[in-house]
Each structure stands twice: as structure tokens, then as C-alpha cells.
Amino acid sequence: MADLRGGFTSTRFVLVEPSHPGNVGAAARALKTMGFSRLVLVSPRVPHVQSDPEAIAMASGADDVLASAHIVPTLADALSGAHWSIALTARLREYGPPQWTPRAAASIARGQAVHGEIALVFGNERTGLSNEDVERCSALAHIPANPAYSSLNLAQAVQVLAYELRTAYLAAEDAAALARAVAQATAGHGEPAGPRAASDEIESMFSHLQSALVALDFLDPDNPKKLMSRLRRLFARSGLEREEVNIVRGIAKHILLKTKPTDHDAS
């Protein structure tokens, strides 16, 4: 059961700019009831929310999860070291990562957890996640609630995703069977898959690639349209390995070297 336990400990739940201490405490309770413990808070609106009386009351026994919550200033910091992440959104979006139901997302997350750290990302109670936050994630989940009344409390949304993920983890085979399945999946496809790239490595790749595309005049920074969003969507489907990220960055580096003005050009 080593891989099962690893899935629970390698999964982090990220709340972006939560407004209400009670929701943070209730989210901690939701995680503990499903066997998770890693809560990350991005710029919570209430300072020292872990010691807020309302948060502690709503945690209702999950004080340890609340007290150990990690507070960071940005989503980039919250995703650092995670190779795969999924954002929960209340509305369907034309652009951005692939979109899944919570059950389908949990099934995919279970497979991704085998490779390392993963994250589930939830937005602010009032405004949700920004487009930039969504695009930073690998995939997107949408709870198909009653369209006539689709309002879900933040902690309730966390509970839904945590339950689906727990169910997916508990349905996984034991460590030996899982290892055999991974071996079968990679058989006949060349070398075994390498380590997955972390979120910060992928973001650096996109920044490097964007600079190269601008240098080639393929991307107009004043009129970018949806080019980078579509490229993000393309790469999100592939599950980037660290070596693949390095290859893309190597290509971008050589493009920038080739397009750099020479002294002759400057004259």
C-alpha cells in the first residue's frame, strides 16, 4: 500500500486568496475526513488565519491540518515542485487546460500521483480563479451542479474533490500490481518515462519559448491573440517530462542566439 499512502501525502490542496476564516477551517476538516493533510493558502485575506477563532471552530478537530497549513504569496509558489495540477472552476471556459468532471479528474490525478507531487487548486469564494491562474494548471475540473442553483461553498467544493480523489486512491491496486501496470504501459514505447517537470520549470519554459517566438516575429507581443494559451493547452495534454522541458528551452535558446542582432546588423 506504499503508493496509496504516497498519493495522500504527495497531494496538496491550494486555496487562492480565501476570504473567510470559517471556510479555511472547514476546508481543513474536509481534508482530514478524507485522509489528506496538506493545505496551502495563497495570500489569505485574513492575516494569521490559522489562529483565527472562526477557522479553529470550523476545523472541528482538524486543528492539526489547519495549524500546519503553508502560507505563500503567489500561486506559482504554491505549485512549486508539483509536476501536475488541476484547477476547480465554476464555469466552463473556451480556452485553457482540458476540462474534466471531478470523478474523471480524480482518476487522472491518481495516475499522476505515481510520478510525484500534484496539486488541486481552488479560487476565491467570490471571484474564483483568474484566467492566468487557470492557465498555470495542467487540467481543469468543473462540478456539474444543478444549473438552477449551482452555488457551492468553498469547503464543500474541497470536500467533493477530496472525496473523489480518496475514492480513486482506494480503488488503486496494491503497489506491486501498480508497478506492473506502469511497466506494461511503457513497454514497447522506447525508454521508460523520465521524471515529470515541475510547475516552476514549465513556467520558465513558457517564458523562454515566448521570448523566442517574439524574436522570430511569429508572436506579436502587442497582439498575441490566444497563441500562448493554445500552446499551454497543447503542452498540458502531453504531461511534460523534465528532459522534454529542457529540449524546448534548448530550442528557444538557439532561436534567440540566431536572431540576436550582430554588430554588422547594428551598423
N, C-alpha and C positions, 0 to 999 in steps of 0.2 A: 504493500500500500504506500510505498515511498513516494511514488509520483502523485498520488492523490493528495497526500499531505503537502507535497511541494506546490501543488496547484493552489491550495488555500493560502499558503504563506507567500507565494510569489505574485498574488493578485492584490492590487491596490485599488481602492475606491477614492476618486478625486471629486471634491465638491468645489466648484469655482465660484468664488465670491458669495458664499452663503450669507443671507441677510439675518436670519432668525436663529438665535442660540438653541431654541427648542428643536428646530429641525436638525441641527448638528447633533444634538444629544439623541434624538430619535433615530437618526441615521446610524449612529454608533450602536444603538440597541439592535437595529435591523441587521447589521453586520454580524454581531456576536451571536444572534439566534441562528444564523446560517453558517457559523463556523469560521467567519473571516475576522480579521483584526486590524488590517492596515488601512487607516483612514488618513487622507491627505487633504488639507484645506488650503485653497489658493486665495490669499488676501481676504479672509473673512471680515465682514463689515463690523463685527463687534470684537474689539481687542481682547485678548486673553479669554476667548470663548470657551476654552476647555474648563475654566474655573467658574463660568457663569452659572448661577443657581438654577436658571431655567434649563440650561443644557444638561446639567447634572441630574435634575429631576426627570427629564425626558429620557435620559440614558437608562434609567431604571435598572441599575445593576450592571450596566456595561460601562462602568466608570473607568475601567482599565483601558478599554478601547478609546474612549474619549480622551483620557489623560495622555495617551501615547500618540494622539493624532499629530501628524507632522505638518507644520505650517510653512508655506513657501510663498514668495511674491508673485510668481507667474506660472502659467500652465506649462511652459517649457521646463521649468524647474520640477514641477510635479511629475512630468513624464520622463525626466532624465533617467536613463538606464533601462527604460521599458522598451521592448522591441515591437510591441503591438498594443494598440489602444482602441477603445470603442466609445463613441460619444452618444449619449442619450439625448434625443431631440423630440420636442412636442409636435414638430411639423415636418412634413416631407419636403425635401429640397431637390431642386433640379440639378445642382452641381454639388460636388463634394464626394466623400468616400461612398463605397457600396452601402446600401441600407438593408437592415435585417429586422425581423421580429426578435424580441428578447430570447425566445427559445432557440431560434437559429443562431443568433449571436453567441449564446452560451455554448452551443455545440462547437462553433468555430473557436471560441475562446479556450475551450478545453484542449483543443489540438495545439493552439498557440502557446499555452502554458507549459507544454512539454519543452519548449525551446528557451524559456526564461521568463523574465518579468513581463506582466501585462497590466493594463490599467483600464478601469471603467470610469468615464468622465461624465459628471452631471453639472448642469448650469445653475445660474442664479434663479431663485424662486420666481422672480417677476419677468426677467428678460431672457432667461435660458442661456444658451451658448451663442457666442458670436460666430459669424461665418469663418473668421480666422481660426477660432478655437476648433471648430468642426473640421476644418481642412488639416489641422495639425494631427488629427487622429487617423487611424488606419481604416476604421469602419464606423458605421452609424446604426444605432438601434432606435426603433420607434414603437412605443407601446400602443397597440391598436385598441384604444379605449372607445367607449361609447361616443360617437361623434356629436351627439346632442348634449353631452356633458363629459368632456374629456379632461377636466381639471384634476390633476394628480398632485398631491403634496410631495415635496422633495423626498422626504423619508419613505413615503410609500413607493415612489419610483425606485429608490435604492433597494427596498425590500423585494420588489418584483425581480429586478436583475440579480440580486444576491440569491434569491430562491432558485431561479432558473440555472444559475451557474453552479450552485450546490448540487442540484439535481443532475446536471451534466457531469460533474466531477464524480458523484456517487455511482453513476452509470458506467463509468470507465472501468475497463478491465484491470486486473492486478498488474503490477509493474512488469512482470515477465511477458504477459500477453501483449501489453502495450509496446514493449520493446520489439517484439516480433512483428507487430503491425507496422511500426515505423521502418523496420528493416525491409519488410515486403514492399512498402510504399516507395522506398528509394531504390529497390532492386531494378536493375536494367536501365537506370537513368544516369549512368556515369558515376561520378564521385558522390559520396554522401553529402547531404546539405551541410553547409557551414553554419557558424553562429549567426543569428539574426542581428541586424543592425539596430541600434538603439535610436530612440526618437531624436535625441540631440544630433546624432550622426546623420540621420536622414534630413533634418532641417538644414544642417551645414551643406549637405549635398545639393539641396534645392537652391540655396543661396548661391552656391558656386555655379550651378547649371544656369540659373537665371542671368548671372553676370556674363557667362559665355554666350548665351543666346542674344543678349543685348549687343555684345561685341560683334556678333555675326550679322547684326541688323535683322535677325529673324524675329526678335521681340522688340516692339516699340514700347519703351517704359511709359510714354505719355498716353498710349492707347493699347494696354496689354490685353484687353478683352478677357477671355477666360482661358488663355493658354496655360498658365501655371496651374490653375485649378484642374484643368483636364490632365495635365501631366501628373499632378498629385494623385488623381483618381487612377490613372494608368499604373503608377508605381505601387499604389496601395493594394491593387489586386495581386501583385506578384509576391508579396512577402519578402522584402529585400534582405539579403544576407549582407554581412559586413563587407565581404570581398566585392560584392556587386556594387555597393555604395562607393567603394574605393575606385572601382573601374570607371564609374560615371564621373567621379571627381577628377580622375586622371585625364579623361577625355576633355572635360571642361578646362582643366589647367592648360592642356596643349592648345586648345582653341584660343584661349586668352594670350598665350605666348605667340601664336601665329598671327593674331590680329593686332598685337601691340604695335603702335607706330614706331618705325625705325627712325634713326637720326636723318637718314636720307629723305624719308617721307616728311619729316618735320620741316626740312629746309625747302 
